[in-house]
Amino acid sequence: MLLERPGELTLEHRTPARAHPLATVMVSDERDTPPLEEQFTVLRRAPELAVEREQLDAWLAAPPEGEVLWIQFAFPRVYKLYDATIFNSNTQFEALLGYGAKDVTIETSVDGAEWTVFADVELARAAETTLDMAGIGAKFVRLMINSNWGGMFPDSGLAEVAFTYVPAQARLIAPANGATGVSPAAVLETYADIAQAGYADSLMTARALSDAVDALIAAPSPETLAAARAVLFAQLVNDPGGEPTRDAAWRDARGVWTSPSRTRY
């Protein structure tokens, strides 16, 4: 570590939302002999980590002329999304330039061809925003960035986006397939886990569907109808052939369930 001046120094761990003080150290005014500035210049670049740094860079882009800027996320299969945490742009010049996304339309799709508007949201500036995804089923999520916080430049950026989902399959087989001498208590525990998962999963979906239907009744329109239909995908998953099957089929699996369980994607 190369320091510009002696004195008290506070080490911090910084995230897009806040800084966490780690320790306070005292830097003396003694200089190394010979000076290490040149070696430090080489080491700080760490060219062997160039690929890793590129993957960690925040996303910043400008919209094509006459179009809306968007960024799309693709999952291996349809997931029941629990929430999404969006870390907005938080560079040292964010307060001046305002690259962070502001007004965003979230769209979801199960096939990448037909898209449904999930919500229009305003993201917090230079901070994180966590959105309840209401258990909607999606293989693709697209963020349509309608404006940024600065308004000076068309470019918009995000630091990180993280999704969590509710597992729709047993992840740990217990008892193991083909196991013998299994106690009745173990069998009962497994099916109790399955029942609890099914109840919690159905309750979450039912609440989301109830809200969507209420919105449709209060203001009938193609948009509210599409939103209500989209919530129904919370009860669907893809079978190995790619066709949707109802969530009752999920409960045929034997295994340990945890619900609602959130897995970072």
C-alpha positions as CSV (number, residue, x, y, z in Angstrom):
1,M,0.0,0.0,0.0
2,L,1.4,3.4,-1.0
3,L,0.3,6.3,1.1
4,E,0.6,10.0,0.1
5,R,1.2,11.4,3.6
6,P,1.7,10.3,7.2
7,G,-1.0,10.4,9.9
8,E,-4.1,8.5,10.9
9,L,-5.7,6.3,8.3
10,T,-9.1,4.7,8.4
11,L,-9.5,1.4,6.5
12,E,-13.0,1.0,5.1
13,H,-15.0,-1.7,3.2
14,R,-17.2,0.1,0.7
15,T,-20.4,-1.2,-1.0
16,P,-22.7,0.6,-3.4
17,A,-24.9,1.5,-0.4
18,R,-22.5,2.4,2.5
19,A,-19.0,2.3,3.9
20,H,-18.1,0.0,6.8
21,P,-15.0,1.2,9.0
22,L,-12.7,-1.8,9.6
23,A,-9.7,-0.3,11.5
24,T,-7.7,2.8,12.2
25,V,-3.9,2.8,11.7
26,M,-1.2,5.3,12.2
27,V,1.2,5.9,9.3
28,S,4.7,7.1,10.2
29,D,6.7,9.6,8.1
30,E,9.6,7.1,7.5
31,R,10.2,6.3,3.9
32,D,11.4,3.0,2.5
33,T,14.9,2.9,1.0
34,P,15.2,2.5,-1.9
35,P,11.8,4.1,-2.8
36,L,9.1,1.6,-3.9
37,E,6.9,4.0,-5.9
38,E,7.9,2.4,-9.3
39,Q,7.3,-1.2,-8.1
40,F,4.0,-0.1,-6.7
41,T,2.9,1.4,-10.0
42,V,3.5,-2.0,-11.7
43,L,1.9,-4.1,-8.9
44,R,-1.2,-2.0,-8.6
45,R,-2.1,-2.7,-12.3
46,A,-2.0,-6.5,-11.7
47,P,-2.3,-7.4,-15.4
48,E,-2.9,-11.1,-14.5
49,L,-6.2,-9.9,-13.0
50,A,-7.4,-7.9,-16.0
51,V,-10.1,-10.4,-16.9
52,E,-11.5,-10.6,-13.4
53,R,-11.5,-6.8,-13.1
54,E,-13.4,-6.5,-16.4
55,Q,-16.1,-8.9,-15.1
56,L,-16.5,-6.7,-11.9
57,D,-16.7,-3.4,-13.8
58,A,-20.0,-1.6,-13.4
59,W,-22.3,-1.6,-16.4
60,L,-22.5,1.7,-18.3
61,A,-24.0,2.2,-21.7
62,A,-25.8,4.7,-24.0
63,P,-29.1,3.9,-25.7
64,P,-29.2,3.4,-29.5
65,E,-30.5,6.5,-31.3
66,G,-34.2,6.7,-31.0
67,E,-34.5,3.7,-28.7
68,V,-34.7,2.9,-25.0
69,L,-31.6,1.5,-23.2
70,W,-32.1,-1.9,-21.7
71,I,-30.2,-4.7,-20.1
72,Q,-31.4,-8.3,-20.1
73,F,-30.8,-11.2,-17.7
74,A,-31.2,-14.9,-18.8
75,F,-31.5,-17.8,-16.3
76,P,-30.9,-21.5,-17.1
77,R,-34.7,-22.2,-16.8
78,V,-37.9,-20.7,-15.5
79,Y,-37.5,-19.6,-11.9
80,K,-40.1,-18.4,-9.3
81,L,-38.4,-15.1,-8.6
82,Y,-38.5,-14.0,-4.9
83,D,-36.9,-10.6,-5.1
84,A,-34.4,-8.5,-7.1
85,T,-31.8,-6.2,-5.5
86,I,-30.5,-3.5,-7.9
87,F,-27.3,-1.7,-6.9
88,N,-27.3,1.6,-8.7
89,S,-24.3,3.4,-10.2
90,N,-22.2,4.8,-7.4
91,T,-19.0,6.1,-8.9
92,Q,-17.1,8.9,-7.4
93,F,-18.6,11.3,-9.9
94,E,-22.2,10.0,-9.6
95,A,-23.4,13.1,-7.7
96,L,-22.2,15.3,-10.6
97,L,-23.0,13.1,-13.6
98,G,-26.0,11.2,-12.4
99,Y,-25.5,8.1,-14.6
100,G,-27.5,5.9,-12.2
101,A,-30.8,4.6,-13.6
102,K,-33.9,6.3,-12.3
103,D,-37.2,5.4,-14.0
104,V,-37.1,1.7,-14.9
105,T,-39.7,-0.6,-16.5
106,I,-39.2,-4.3,-15.5
107,E,-40.3,-6.9,-18.0
108,T,-40.3,-10.6,-17.7
109,S,-40.6,-13.5,-20.1
110,V,-40.7,-17.3,-20.0
111,D,-39.4,-17.8,-23.6
112,G,-37.6,-14.6,-24.6
113,A,-40.1,-13.8,-27.3
114,E,-43.3,-12.6,-25.5
115,W,-42.7,-10.0,-22.7
116,T,-44.9,-8.8,-19.9
117,V,-44.5,-5.6,-18.0
118,F,-44.0,-6.5,-14.4
119,A,-43.6,-3.1,-12.8
120,D,-42.5,0.5,-13.3
121,V,-40.2,1.6,-10.5
122,E,-37.9,4.4,-9.4
123,L,-34.5,3.2,-8.3
124,A,-32.7,4.8,-5.4
125,R,-29.8,7.1,-6.4
126,A,-26.3,5.7,-5.7
127,A,-27.8,3.0,-3.4
128,E,-29.6,-0.3,-3.6
129,T,-33.3,-1.0,-4.2
130,T,-34.9,-4.3,-3.3
131,L,-38.0,-5.3,-5.3
132,D,-40.5,-8.0,-4.4
133,M,-40.9,-10.1,-7.5
134,A,-44.0,-11.8,-6.1
135,G,-43.0,-15.3,-7.1
136,I,-43.5,-14.6,-10.8
137,G,-42.2,-17.3,-13.1
138,A,-39.5,-16.0,-15.5
139,K,-36.5,-17.2,-17.5
140,F,-35.7,-13.7,-18.7
141,V,-35.8,-10.4,-17.0
142,R,-35.3,-7.1,-18.8
143,L,-34.7,-3.7,-17.3
144,M,-35.9,-0.9,-19.6
145,I,-34.1,2.3,-18.5
146,N,-36.3,5.3,-19.3
147,S,-34.2,7.9,-17.6
148,N,-31.2,8.5,-15.4
149,W,-30.7,10.7,-12.3
150,G,-28.6,13.3,-13.9
151,G,-30.4,14.0,-17.2
152,M,-27.2,15.6,-18.6
153,F,-26.1,12.6,-20.7
154,P,-28.0,9.7,-22.2
155,D,-25.7,7.1,-20.6
156,S,-27.1,5.1,-17.7
157,G,-25.4,2.5,-15.5
158,L,-25.8,0.0,-12.8
159,A,-23.3,-1.5,-10.3
160,E,-24.8,-4.9,-9.7
161,V,-28.1,-6.8,-10.0
162,A,-28.9,-9.8,-7.9
163,F,-31.9,-12.1,-8.1
164,T,-33.2,-14.6,-5.5
165,Y,-35.7,-17.3,-6.2
166,V,-37.9,-19.9,-4.5
167,P,-36.6,-23.4,-5.3
168,A,-39.3,-25.5,-7.1
169,Q,-37.5,-28.8,-6.8
170,A,-36.0,-30.8,-3.9
171,R,-32.3,-30.0,-3.7
172,L,-31.2,-32.6,-1.1
173,I,-32.6,-36.2,-1.4
174,A,-33.2,-37.5,2.1
175,P,-33.6,-40.4,2.6
176,A,-31.5,-41.3,-0.4
177,N,-33.3,-43.1,-3.3
178,G,-33.2,-46.9,-2.7
179,A,-32.3,-46.5,0.9
180,T,-33.4,-49.4,3.2
181,G,-34.1,-49.5,6.9
182,V,-35.5,-46.0,6.8
183,S,-37.3,-45.1,10.0
184,P,-41.0,-44.0,9.8
185,A,-40.0,-40.7,11.5
186,A,-37.6,-39.9,8.7
187,V,-40.3,-40.5,6.1
188,L,-42.8,-38.4,8.0
189,E,-40.3,-35.6,8.4
190,T,-39.7,-35.6,4.6
191,Y,-43.3,-35.4,3.7
192,A,-43.9,-32.7,6.4
193,D,-41.2,-30.6,4.7
194,I,-42.9,-31.1,1.4
195,A,-46.3,-30.1,2.8
196,Q,-44.9,-27.0,4.5
197,A,-43.1,-26.0,1.3
198,G,-46.3,-26.5,-0.8
199,Y,-48.3,-24.4,1.7
200,A,-45.9,-21.5,1.9
201,D,-45.4,-21.5,-1.9
202,S,-49.2,-21.6,-2.6
203,L,-49.8,-18.9,0.0
204,M,-47.3,-16.5,-1.6
205,T,-48.7,-17.2,-5.1
206,A,-52.3,-16.8,-3.9
207,R,-51.6,-13.4,-2.4
208,A,-49.9,-12.2,-5.5
209,L,-52.7,-13.4,-7.7
210,S,-55.3,-11.8,-5.4
211,D,-53.5,-8.4,-5.7
212,A,-53.3,-8.8,-9.5
213,V,-57.0,-9.7,-9.8
214,D,-58.0,-6.8,-7.5
215,A,-56.1,-4.4,-9.8
216,L,-57.8,-5.9,-12.8
217,I,-61.2,-5.4,-11.3
218,A,-60.5,-1.9,-10.2
219,A,-59.1,-0.8,-13.5
220,P,-59.8,-3.3,-16.4
221,S,-57.4,-2.8,-19.2
222,P,-55.1,-4.9,-21.4
223,E,-52.2,-4.0,-19.1
224,T,-53.9,-5.2,-15.9
225,L,-55.2,-8.3,-17.7
226,A,-51.6,-9.1,-18.8
227,A,-50.3,-8.5,-15.3
228,A,-52.8,-11.0,-13.9
229,R,-52.0,-13.6,-16.4
230,A,-48.3,-13.1,-15.7
231,V,-48.8,-13.9,-12.0
232,L,-50.3,-17.3,-13.0
233,F,-46.8,-18.2,-14.3
234,A,-45.8,-18.4,-10.6
235,Q,-47.6,-21.8,-10.7
236,L,-45.7,-23.0,-13.7
237,V,-42.3,-24.5,-14.3
238,N,-40.6,-26.1,-17.3
239,D,-40.5,-29.9,-17.5
240,P,-37.4,-31.5,-19.2
241,G,-39.1,-31.1,-22.6
242,G,-39.6,-27.4,-22.0
243,E,-43.4,-27.5,-21.6
244,P,-45.0,-25.8,-18.6
245,T,-46.4,-28.1,-15.9
246,R,-48.4,-27.2,-12.8
247,D,-46.8,-26.8,-9.5
248,A,-48.6,-29.8,-8.1
249,A,-46.1,-31.9,-10.0
250,W,-43.3,-30.4,-8.0
251,R,-44.6,-32.1,-4.9
252,D,-44.1,-35.5,-6.4
253,A,-40.4,-35.2,-5.7
254,R,-39.0,-36.8,-2.6
255,G,-36.6,-34.7,-0.7
256,V,-35.9,-32.0,1.8
257,W,-37.6,-28.7,1.0
258,T,-37.1,-25.3,2.4
259,S,-39.6,-22.6,1.6
260,P,-39.5,-19.8,1.1
261,S,-35.8,-20.3,0.4
262,R,-33.8,-17.7,-1.4
263,T,-30.8,-18.6,-3.6
264,R,-28.6,-15.9,-5.0
265,Y,-28.3,-16.1,-8.8
